[in-house]
Amino acid sequence: MLPSVSILQQIGLGVLLVIVVLWAVGLIRLTRRGHYGAGAPFSFRRRPPRARIRLDAVPRQTGPGGPASENVDLTPAERQAFDDLVRQLSSRS
């Protein structure tokens, strides 16, 4: 024990260290849960990852359940302007 540190400070440091260790173990278990399932947390046996369901950012709007797709006819000048805009935007990235 350190002579210059009071007993309350030593108890507080011990409690703080226990909390940090529990937080780290919980964080590791939480991050590994999606990859290996809920099994033995410290087993070195690899499990295949779960099949992940792919969620699209925007659900499909057309088709039998959705509204009909819209179509706009462009004049040649509008089509040329649109093509130029697409070229400008794609050259920036």
N, CA, C and O atoms as a GROMACS GRO file, in nm:
protein
  372
    1MET      N    1   0.084  -0.118   0.000
    1MET     CA    2   0.000   0.000   0.000
    1MET      C    3   0.088   0.124   0.000
    1MET      O    4   0.198   0.126   0.054
    2LEU      N    5   0.034   0.225  -0.062
    2LEU     CA    6   0.106   0.351  -0.064
    2LEU      C    7   0.076   0.430   0.063
    2LEU      O    8  -0.040   0.445   0.100
    3PRO      N    9   0.180   0.481   0.132
    3PRO     CA   10   0.154   0.549   0.259
    3PRO      C   11   0.088   0.686   0.242
    3PRO      O   12   0.024   0.734   0.336
    4SER      N   13   0.101   0.748   0.126
    4SER     CA   14   0.046   0.883   0.110
    4SER      C   15  -0.097   0.883   0.057
    4SER      O   16  -0.156   0.989   0.042
    5VAL      N   17  -0.153   0.766   0.030
    5VAL     CA   18  -0.288   0.756  -0.026
    5VAL      C   19  -0.380   0.702   0.083
    5VAL      O   20  -0.349   0.601   0.148
    6SER      N   21  -0.493   0.769   0.102
    6SER     CA   22  -0.586   0.725   0.207
    6SER      C   23  -0.659   0.598   0.165
    6SER      O   24  -0.659   0.561   0.048
    7ILE      N   25  -0.720   0.534   0.261
    7ILE     CA   26  -0.792   0.409   0.236
    7ILE      C   27  -0.914   0.433   0.146
    7ILE      O   28  -0.948   0.346   0.066
    8LEU      N   29  -0.979   0.548   0.158
    8LEU     CA   30  -1.093   0.579   0.072
    8LEU      C   31  -1.050   0.595  -0.074
    8LEU      O   32  -1.122   0.555  -0.165
    9GLN      N   33  -0.934   0.655  -0.096
    9GLN     CA   34  -0.884   0.669  -0.232
    9GLN      C   35  -0.849   0.533  -0.292
    9GLN      O   36  -0.871   0.510  -0.411
   10GLN      N   37  -0.794   0.444  -0.210
   10GLN     CA   38  -0.761   0.311  -0.260
   10GLN      C   39  -0.887   0.231  -0.292
   10GLN      O   40  -0.891   0.159  -0.392
   11ILE      N   41  -0.989   0.242  -0.208
   11ILE     CA   42  -1.115   0.174  -0.236
   11ILE      C   43  -1.180   0.231  -0.362
   11ILE      O   44  -1.231   0.155  -0.445
   12GLY      N   45  -1.177   0.362  -0.377
   12GLY     CA   46  -1.233   0.426  -0.496
   12GLY      C   47  -1.160   0.382  -0.623
   12GLY      O   48  -1.223   0.360  -0.726
   13LEU      N   49  -1.028   0.369  -0.615
   13LEU     CA   50  -0.951   0.324  -0.730
   13LEU      C   51  -0.984   0.180  -0.765
   13LEU      O   52  -0.996   0.145  -0.882
   14GLY      N   53  -1.000   0.096  -0.664
   14GLY     CA   54  -1.037  -0.043  -0.689
   14GLY      C   55  -1.174  -0.055  -0.753
   14GLY      O   56  -1.193  -0.132  -0.847
   15VAL      N   57  -1.270   0.020  -0.701
   15VAL     CA   58  -1.405   0.018  -0.759
   15VAL      C   59  -1.402   0.068  -0.903
   15VAL      O   60  -1.469   0.012  -0.990
   16LEU      N   61  -1.327   0.172  -0.928
   16LEU     CA   62  -1.316   0.226  -1.064
   16LEU      C   63  -1.254   0.126  -1.159
   16LEU      O   64  -1.298   0.112  -1.273
   17LEU      N   65  -1.151   0.055  -1.114
   17LEU     CA   66  -1.088  -0.046  -1.199
   17LEU      C   67  -1.185  -0.161  -1.229
   17LEU      O   68  -1.187  -0.212  -1.342
   18VAL      N   69  -1.263  -0.203  -1.131
   18VAL     CA   70  -1.360  -0.310  -1.154
   18VAL      C   71  -1.465  -0.265  -1.255
   18VAL      O   72  -1.504  -0.342  -1.342
   19ILE      N   73  -1.511  -0.142  -1.245
   19ILE     CA   74  -1.611  -0.089  -1.339
   19ILE      C   75  -1.554  -0.083  -1.480
   19ILE      O   76  -1.623  -0.117  -1.576
   20VAL      N   77  -1.430  -0.041  -1.494
   20VAL     CA   78  -1.368  -0.033  -1.626
   20VAL      C   79  -1.354  -0.171  -1.688
   20VAL      O   80  -1.379  -0.189  -1.807
   21VAL      N   81  -1.313  -0.269  -1.608
   21VAL     CA   82  -1.298  -0.405  -1.661
   21VAL      C   83  -1.434  -0.462  -1.702
   21VAL      O   84  -1.446  -0.523  -1.808
   22LEU      N   85  -1.536  -0.442  -1.621
   22LEU     CA   86  -1.670  -0.489  -1.658
   22LEU      C   87  -1.723  -0.420  -1.783
   22LEU      O   88  -1.786  -0.484  -1.867
   23TRP      N   89  -1.697  -0.291  -1.797
   23TRP     CA   90  -1.740  -0.219  -1.916
   23TRP      C   91  -1.670  -0.273  -2.040
   23TRP      O   92  -1.733  -0.292  -2.144
   24ALA      N   93  -1.539  -0.299  -2.030
   24ALA     CA   94  -1.464  -0.350  -2.145
   24ALA      C   95  -1.513  -0.489  -2.185
   24ALA      O   96  -1.528  -0.517  -2.304
   25VAL      N   97  -1.538  -0.576  -2.087
   25VAL     CA   98  -1.588  -0.710  -2.118
   25VAL      C   99  -1.726  -0.701  -2.182
   25VAL      O  100  -1.754  -0.772  -2.278
   26GLY      N  101  -1.811  -0.616  -2.130
   26GLY     CA  102  -1.943  -0.599  -2.190
   26GLY      C  103  -1.938  -0.545  -2.331
   26GLY      O  104  -2.015  -0.587  -2.417
   27LEU      N  105  -1.848  -0.452  -2.355
   27LEU     CA  106  -1.834  -0.396  -2.489
   27LEU      C  107  -1.782  -0.500  -2.587
   27LEU      O  108  -1.830  -0.507  -2.701
   28ILE      N  109  -1.687  -0.580  -2.545
   28ILE     CA  110  -1.635  -0.686  -2.632
   28ILE      C  111  -1.744  -0.788  -2.663
   28ILE      O  112  -1.758  -0.830  -2.777
   29ARG      N  113  -1.820  -0.827  -2.563
   29ARG     CA  114  -1.928  -0.924  -2.586
   29ARG      C  115  -2.035  -0.867  -2.677
   29ARG      O  116  -2.092  -0.938  -2.761
   30LEU      N  117  -2.064  -0.739  -2.662
   30LEU     CA  118  -2.165  -0.676  -2.745
   30LEU      C  119  -2.121  -0.668  -2.890
   30LEU      O  120  -2.202  -0.691  -2.980
   31THR      N  121  -1.995  -0.635  -2.914
   31THR     CA  122  -1.948  -0.624  -3.052
   31THR      C  123  -1.931  -0.760  -3.118
   31THR      O  124  -1.944  -0.771  -3.240
   32ARG      N  125  -1.901  -0.864  -3.041
   32ARG     CA  126  -1.884  -0.997  -3.099
   32ARG      C  127  -2.015  -1.072  -3.115
   32ARG      O  128  -2.019  -1.173  -3.185
   33ARG      N  129  -2.121  -1.026  -3.052
   33ARG     CA  130  -2.249  -1.097  -3.056
   33ARG      C  131  -2.301  -1.108  -3.198
   33ARG      O  132  -2.356  -1.212  -3.234
   34GLY      N  133  -2.287  -1.006  -3.280
   34GLY     CA  134  -2.336  -1.009  -3.416
   34GLY      C  135  -2.256  -1.100  -3.506
   34GLY      O  136  -2.307  -1.146  -3.608
   35HIS      N  137  -2.131  -1.129  -3.471
   35HIS     CA  138  -2.045  -1.209  -3.557
   35HIS      C  139  -2.048  -1.358  -3.523
   35HIS      O  140  -2.048  -1.441  -3.614
   36TYR      N  141  -2.050  -1.392  -3.397
   36TYR     CA  142  -2.036  -1.531  -3.357
   36TYR      C  143  -2.155  -1.589  -3.284
   36TYR      O  144  -2.152  -1.706  -3.246
   37GLY      N  145  -2.259  -1.510  -3.263
   37GLY     CA  146  -2.376  -1.561  -3.193
   37GLY      C  147  -2.355  -1.557  -3.043
   37GLY      O  148  -2.250  -1.515  -2.995
   38ALA      N  149  -2.455  -1.598  -2.969
   38ALA     CA  150  -2.448  -1.595  -2.823
   38ALA      C  151  -2.402  -1.731  -2.773
   38ALA      O  152  -2.484  -1.818  -2.745
   39GLY      N  153  -2.274  -1.749  -2.761
   39GLY     CA  154  -2.219  -1.874  -2.713
   39GLY      C  155  -2.120  -1.847  -2.602
   39GLY      O  156  -2.131  -1.747  -2.531
   40ALA      N  157  -2.026  -1.936  -2.588
   40ALA     CA  158  -1.922  -1.915  -2.488
   40ALA      C  159  -1.838  -1.795  -2.528
   40ALA      O  160  -1.784  -1.793  -2.639
   41PRO      N  161  -1.826  -1.694  -2.442
   41PRO     CA  162  -1.761  -1.571  -2.484
   41PRO      C  163  -1.611  -1.585  -2.508
   41PRO      O  164  -1.555  -1.508  -2.586
   42PHE      N  165  -1.546  -1.680  -2.444
   42PHE     CA  166  -1.401  -1.688  -2.460
   42PHE      C  167  -1.356  -1.814  -2.530
   42PHE      O  168  -1.240  -1.855  -2.517
   43SER      N  169  -1.444  -1.877  -2.605
   43SER     CA  170  -1.403  -1.996  -2.678
   43SER      C  171  -1.328  -1.954  -2.804
   43SER      O  172  -1.362  -1.854  -2.867
   44PHE      N  173  -1.228  -2.032  -2.839
   44PHE     CA  174  -1.146  -1.998  -2.955
   44PHE      C  175  -1.194  -2.069  -3.080
   44PHE      O  176  -1.131  -2.060  -3.186
   45ARG      N  177  -1.302  -2.138  -3.068
   45ARG     CA  178  -1.360  -2.208  -3.180
   45ARG      C  179  -1.435  -2.108  -3.266
   45ARG      O  180  -1.521  -2.035  -3.215
   46ARG      N  181  -1.405  -2.103  -3.395
   46ARG     CA  182  -1.470  -2.008  -3.486
   46ARG      C  183  -1.602  -2.062  -3.533
   46ARG      O  184  -1.614  -2.179  -3.571
   47ARG      N  185  -1.701  -1.977  -3.531
   47ARG     CA  186  -1.832  -2.013  -3.584
   47ARG      C  187  -1.854  -1.934  -3.712
   47ARG      O  188  -1.806  -1.822  -3.724
   48PRO      N  189  -1.927  -1.991  -3.807
   48PRO     CA  190  -1.955  -1.915  -3.929
   48PRO      C  191  -2.045  -1.796  -3.896
   48PRO      O  192  -2.135  -1.807  -3.813
   49PRO      N  193  -2.022  -1.684  -3.961
   49PRO     CA  194  -2.108  -1.567  -3.934
   49PRO      C  195  -2.252  -1.594  -3.976
   49PRO      O  196  -2.278  -1.668  -4.070
   50ARG      N  197  -2.342  -1.531  -3.904
   50ARG     CA  198  -2.484  -1.547  -3.937
   50ARG      C  199  -2.513  -1.487  -4.074
   50ARG      O  200  -2.447  -1.393  -4.118
   51ALA      N  201  -2.611  -1.542  -4.138
   51ALA     CA  202  -2.654  -1.485  -4.265
   51ALA      C  203  -2.720  -1.351  -4.235
   51ALA      O  204  -2.816  -1.343  -4.159
   52ARG      N  205  -2.668  -1.248  -4.295
   52ARG     CA  206  -2.721  -1.115  -4.269
   52ARG      C  207  -2.830  -1.081  -4.370
   52ARG      O  208  -2.816  -1.106  -4.490
   53ILE      N  209  -2.935  -1.025  -4.321
   53ILE     CA  210  -3.045  -0.984  -4.406
   53ILE      C  211  -3.010  -0.849  -4.464
   53ILE      O  212  -2.981  -0.754  -4.391
   54ARG      N  213  -3.011  -0.840  -4.595
   54ARG     CA  214  -2.976  -0.715  -4.660
   54ARG      C  215  -3.097  -0.624  -4.664
   54ARG      O  216  -3.202  -0.660  -4.716
   55LEU      N  217  -3.081  -0.506  -4.608
   55LEU     CA  218  -3.189  -0.409  -4.611
   55LEU      C  219  -3.151  -0.299  -4.709
   55LEU      O  220  -3.045  -0.237  -4.696
   56ASP      N  221  -3.235  -0.275  -4.804
   56ASP     CA  222  -3.208  -0.168  -4.900
   56ASP      C  223  -3.237  -0.034  -4.836
   56ASP      O  224  -3.324  -0.023  -4.749
   57ALA      N  225  -3.164   0.068  -4.879
   57ALA     CA  226  -3.182   0.201  -4.822
   57ALA      C  227  -3.321   0.255  -4.857
   57ALA      O  228  -3.388   0.312  -4.771
   58VAL      N  229  -3.362   0.238  -4.979
   58VAL     CA  230  -3.494   0.285  -5.023
   58VAL      C  231  -3.568   0.165  -5.079
   58VAL      O  232  -3.520   0.101  -5.172
   59PRO      N  233  -3.682   0.132  -5.025
   59PRO     CA  234  -3.755   0.016  -5.076
   59PRO      C  235  -3.804   0.038  -5.218
   59PRO      O  236  -3.823   0.152  -5.262
   60ARG      N  237  -3.823  -0.068  -5.287
   60ARG     CA  238  -3.867  -0.060  -5.426
   60ARG      C  239  -4.008  -0.002  -5.431
   60ARG      O  240  -4.097  -0.046  -5.358
   61GLN      N  241  -4.027   0.096  -5.518
   61GLN     CA  242  -4.155   0.167  -5.525
   61GLN      C  243  -4.242   0.120  -5.642
   61GLN      O  244  -4.364   0.132  -5.636
   62THR      N  245  -4.181   0.068  -5.746
   62THR     CA  246  -4.261   0.027  -5.862
   62THR      C  247  -4.290  -0.122  -5.853
   62THR      O  248  -4.231  -0.194  -5.772
   63GLY      N  249  -4.381  -0.167  -5.934
   63GLY     CA  250  -4.416  -0.308  -5.935
   63GLY      C  251  -4.563  -0.325  -5.907
   63GLY      O  252  -4.640  -0.228  -5.910
   64PRO      N  253  -4.604  -0.447  -5.881
   64PRO     CA  254  -4.747  -0.472  -5.864
   64PRO      C  255  -4.805  -0.404  -5.739
   64PRO      O  256  -4.922  -0.367  -5.738
   65GLY      N  257  -4.725  -0.388  -5.634
   65GLY     CA  258  -4.779  -0.329  -5.513
   65GLY      C  259  -4.760  -0.179  -5.504
   65GLY      O  260  -4.820  -0.115  -5.418
   66GLY      N  261  -4.677  -0.123  -5.590
   66GLY     CA  262  -4.646   0.019  -5.581
   66GLY      C  263  -4.706   0.099  -5.695
   66GLY      O  264  -4.775   0.044  -5.781
   67PRO      N  265  -4.681   0.228  -5.697
   67PRO     CA  266  -4.734   0.311  -5.806
   67PRO      C  267  -4.662   0.282  -5.937
   67PRO      O  268  -4.551   0.228  -5.939
   68ALA      N  269  -4.727   0.318  -6.044
   68ALA     CA  270  -4.666   0.299  -6.175
   68ALA      C  271  -4.547   0.392  -6.191
   68ALA      O  272  -4.546   0.503  -6.137
   69SER      N  273  -4.446   0.348  -6.265
   69SER     CA  274  -4.328   0.432  -6.285
   69SER      C  275  -4.362   0.546  -6.380
   69SER      O  276  -4.445   0.532  -6.470
   70GLU      N  277  -4.296   0.658  -6.356
   70GLU     CA  278  -4.322   0.776  -6.438
   70GLU      C  279  -4.211   0.789  -6.541
   70GLU      O  280  -4.097   0.748  -6.518
   71ASN      N  281  -4.245   0.847  -6.653
   71ASN     CA  282  -4.149   0.865  -6.760
   71ASN      C  283  -4.168   1.004  -6.818
   71ASN      O  284  -4.281   1.046  -6.845
   72VAL      N  285  -4.059   1.077  -6.836
   72VAL     CA  286  -4.065   1.212  -6.890
   72VAL      C  287  -3.983   1.216  -7.018
   72VAL      O  288  -3.867   1.175  -7.019
   73ASP      N  289  -4.044   1.264  -7.125
   73ASP     CA  290  -3.972   1.277  -7.251
   73ASP      C  291  -3.895   1.409  -7.251
   73ASP      O  292  -3.951   1.515  -7.224
   74LEU      N  293  -3.766   1.400  -7.282
   74LEU     CA  294  -3.681   1.520  -7.286
   74LEU      C  295  -3.655   1.560  -7.430
   74LEU      O  296  -3.647   1.477  -7.520
   75THR      N  297  -3.643   1.690  -7.448
   75THR     CA  298  -3.604   1.739  -7.580
   75THR      C  299  -3.455   1.711  -7.597
   75THR      O  300  -3.385   1.688  -7.498
   76PRO      N  301  -3.404   1.714  -7.719
   76PRO     CA  302  -3.260   1.692  -7.740
   76PRO      C  303  -3.173   1.792  -7.662
   76PRO      O  304  -3.067   1.756  -7.613
   77ALA      N  305  -3.217   1.917  -7.652
   77ALA     CA  306  -3.139   2.017  -7.578
   77ALA      C  307  -3.137   1.984  -7.428
   77ALA      O  308  -3.035   2.000  -7.362
   78GLU      N  309  -3.250   1.939  -7.376
   78GLU     CA  310  -3.256   1.902  -7.234
   78GLU      C  311  -3.171   1.777  -7.206
   78GLU      O  312  -3.103   1.770  -7.104
   79ARG      N  313  -3.175   1.681  -7.297
   79ARG     CA  314  -3.094   1.560  -7.281
   79ARG      C  315  -2.945   1.594  -7.284
   79ARG      O  316  -2.867   1.539  -7.206
   80GLN      N  317  -2.905   1.685  -7.372
   80GLN     CA  318  -2.764   1.727  -7.381
   80GLN      C  319  -2.722   1.799  -7.252
   80GLN      O  320  -2.613   1.776  -7.201
   81ALA      N  321  -2.809   1.885  -7.200
   81ALA     CA  322  -2.779   1.956  -7.076
   81ALA      C  323  -2.767   1.858  -6.960
   81ALA      O  324  -2.680   1.873  -6.874
   82PHE      N  325  -2.853   1.757  -6.957
   82PHE     CA  326  -2.847   1.657  -6.851
   82PHE      C  327  -2.718   1.574  -6.861
   82PHE      O  328  -2.655   1.545  -6.760
   83ASP      N  329  -2.682   1.537  -6.983
   83ASP     CA  330  -2.557   1.461  -7.002
   83ASP      C  331  -2.436   1.543  -6.958
   83ASP      O  332  -2.343   1.490  -6.897
   84ASP      N  333  -2.436   1.673  -6.990
   84ASP     CA  334  -2.326   1.759  -6.946
   84ASP      C  335  -2.320   1.768  -6.794
   84ASP      O  336  -2.212   1.764  -6.735
   85LEU      N  337  -2.435   1.779  -6.730
   85LEU     CA  338  -2.440   1.786  -6.584
   85LEU      C  339  -2.387   1.658  -6.521
   85LEU      O  340  -2.313   1.662  -6.423
   86VAL      N  341  -2.426   1.544  -6.578
   86VAL     CA  342  -2.378   1.415  -6.525
   86VAL      C  343  -2.227   1.404  -6.542
   86VAL      O  344  -2.159   1.356  -6.452
   87ARG      N  345  -2.173   1.448  -6.655
   87ARG     CA  346  -2.029   1.445  -6.675
   87ARG      C  347  -1.957   1.534  -6.575
   87ARG      O  348  -1.852   1.497  -6.522
   88GLN      N  349  -2.011   1.652  -6.548
   88GLN     CA  350  -1.948   1.743  -6.451
   88GLN      C  351  -1.947   1.683  -6.310
   88GLN      O  352  -1.847   1.691  -6.239
   89LEU      N  353  -2.059   1.624  -6.272
   89LEU     CA  354  -2.067   1.567  -6.138
   89LEU      C  355  -1.981   1.443  -6.124
   89LEU      O  356  -1.923   1.420  -6.018
   90SER      N  357  -1.971   1.362  -6.228
   90SER     CA  358  -1.891   1.241  -6.219
   90SER      C  359  -1.741   1.271  -6.225
   90SER      O  360  -1.661   1.194  -6.173
   91SER      N  361  -1.702   1.382  -6.287
   91SER     CA  362  -1.559   1.415  -6.294
   91SER      C  363  -1.509   1.470  -6.160
   91SER      O  364  -1.388   1.465  -6.135
   92ARG      N  365  -1.596   1.520  -6.075
   92ARG     CA  366  -1.556   1.574  -5.944
   92ARG      C  367  -1.525   1.464  -5.844
   92ARG      O  368  -1.445   1.483  -5.752
   93SER      N  369  -1.586   1.349  -5.861
   93SER     CA  370  -1.567   1.241  -5.762
   93SER      C  371  -1.454   1.150  -5.800
   93SER      O  372  -1.426   1.055  -5.727
   0.00000   0.00000   0.00000
